[in-house]
Amino acid sequence: MDSAGVAIAETLIKIVRGYLFAGLVFSVPFVIFGIQRVDPAVKGWNVLFRGLILPGLCVFWPLFAVRLVRGKRHPVERTAHRLAAQPASNP
């Protein structure tokens, strides 16, 4: 690999490392304090569960940060099954 390729690879690694570090900085306090605000069903779960979801939070932290800031709880799915189950609206 030439020096430009190595520089690009190093830059990409630094970006990914920074993203994951930011995710870890967000995820640890979120798992301890904020997860109950997003999902009330998590209340009372033990430390093992919280440690299990920590890697996923480190990756998807921007999505959980938006949900935490907006105060959203459970996402509502818009699938074909849910749409078909809704009563038809009369015009």
Secondary structure, DSSP 8 states (H G I E B T S, - for coil): --HHHHHHHHHHHHHHHHHHHHHHHHHHHIIIIIHHHH-GGGTT--HHHHHHHHHHHHHSHHHHHHHHHHT--S-----HHHHHHS-----
